[in-house]
Amino acid sequence: MITTQKILKVFLLEDNPDDVELELHELRKGGFDVSFEVARNRKEFFEKLSDLDADVILADYVLPDMTGIEAIHICQEKKIDAPIIFITGMGNEQIAVDSLREGAIDYILKKHIVGLSARVSRAIEIWAERKAKEKAETERQKFQQLLFQAQKMESVGRLASGIAHDFNNLLTGILGFSELILEDISKDSPFYERLQTISTLCQRGAALVKQLLIFGRKIPSEFKKIDINTLIEETMGLLYHAVKDGIEIRLNLQDDIPDILADMGQLTQVLINLTLNATDAMDGKGVLEFKTEKYSVARHADKTDRYVCISVSDTGCGIPDNNIQNIFDPFFTTKEVGKGTGLGLTIAYSIVNAHGGWIIVDSKLGRGTTFKIYLPAIQPELADST
């Protein structure tokens, strides 16, 4: 019967060539097809560490110019992803405990070297299990952050919509009375221009209130079947007025994009908000690109959910890493006072979420930013009946 050997890449930190040969012999005897690198001292260890590609590291506990514990700390600092097993000629229970506490996966006396292959196999299994748990914990923490973000957005949305509703009533009264006075006085009056300013400011305030109400989902949505490519093309008339002359707008719209169910006004608001954000980032010069493409997610063997992906990319300054996690927070802005409300991306996030989609951002400092919006497409079996 032919037995397939398991390939094993080993890095040995060992100054005794006889011990190296003994360890390799035990691994091969245990069924491993071994490839290996050897470092006999600190200098060789550092030279080979940068290109290290190993399934396991077998390290002597004490070398002439460094210790195994020191090697563990160096590997941790360099983020070397491999289990470390100490192999030593002399030792005691305290050394074994210290080794495991510092990060070694196992501790073996050289007089017990027989059975090394089984210990190595188990060490690799333990390491893989540990990494899987770390990955699961990272994903859990990420999910908790997303959940916290959603709860925070919902709470702020409720607060904002309540305040906005009361504030809107105040603005309506001020705007109404200022319009009545404007009708009663002559345009030559010194108060006419001031009343017009009051009226204009009230209208701007009402527009801001409307965005707050959208964020709080207090304005009812009108969902209709929409061709997203057509919507983007029709919105260009508005967007051309929003961008500066030095900014080039490009359309990269894929054919055969499925229709979506959406509120046309709210999606237009998303496009405008992202455009204004991109315009500010490019400081009057650059390229703004709108792109559409199909996207699908396989849920089951016979079930695939279809989405439409809308990308809005700019060649602006980019977003610093420490700001990325905050950009969708209400009233978060890096602009000067009076240059922005800090609600544009929050509104976009809220609208996309209300449409059953999600929005992600990819940004590189000095190169630009891309926002990708994923919205559920009308499924083929429903397309004709919608």
C-alpha positions, 0 to 999 in steps of 0.5 A: 500500500502506498502512503502519501507523505505530508509535506512539512516546512520546518524552521530550526533554531538550533546550533548543534548539527547532530540535533538538527539531523536527529529532529529531521530524522524523527519527522521523516520517520513519522511520515513527513516530507520535510523541507527545512531552514536552519539558523544557528545563531541570532544573526542567521535567525534575523537574516532568515526571518524576513522570508520565513515560510514555515509550518512550525518552528523548532527552537532550542531553549538556549543558544550561545547568543539568544534564548528561545523565549527571546525568539518567541518575542521576536516572532510575535513582534514580527507577526510570524504566523507559525507555532513554536516548539521548544526542544532542549537538553535540560529543563524543569517544570518551571521552564516548561510553564514559563515557555508555554506562558510566553507563547510556545505551543509545546516543550519537549526534552531531547531525551524524549525526542521519539514521537516528535512527529506526533507532537508537531502534528498536534501543535499544528492542529492546536495552532490552527484551532487557535487562529480559527477562534481568533478570527471568529472573535474578530468577526464577532467584535466587528459584528458588535461594532456594526450592531452598535453603529446601527443602534446608535444611528437609530437612536440619533435618528429618533432624536433628530426627527423629533427635534426636526418636526418641532423646528419645522413648525417654527420655521413654517410660522416664521416663513409664513409671516415673513411672506405675508409682510413681503406682500404688504410692503413696497420693494423700495422699503429698507426692510424688504431686502431683510425680509427676503433674507429671513425667507431665504434662510428659513427655506434653507433651514427647511431643506436641512430639516427635510434631511433630518426627517429623511434620516429619522425616516419620518418622510414616507418613501414612494418605492417604484420600479427604477432603471438606475442607469436612467436615474443617474443620467437624468440626475446629471443635469443637477450634478453638473451645477453642483461640481466646479468647472475643473472636475470631469464627470465620467459615466461607466454604466453597464448594460443590462442592469436589472431594475430596482424598487426605490424612492427616486427622490431619496436616491437622487439625494444620495447621489447629490450628497456623494457628489458634493462630498467628492467635489469638496475632496477634490478641491475643484480639480479631478475626475468624478466617476459614476459606475454601475454593475451587477452583483450577486450573492449565492444564498443556497445551491439553487438560490442567488440574490441579485444586487445593483452596485453603484460606485461613486469615485473621486480622485481627491485627497482621500480619507485618513484611516482614523476617520473612516469609522466615523464618516457615517456618524451624524454631524461628523465633519472635517470641514471648516465651520460653516462649510458642511453640516456633517449630515451628507453621508449620514443621510446617504447611509440611512437612505441606502439602509432603508432600501435594504442595501448597504454602503461601503467605502474604500479610500487611499490618502492622496489618491481618492475615495470610492463609495459603493452602494449595493441595492437589491435588484428586482428578482427575475420571477417578480420583474414582470409583475412589478 
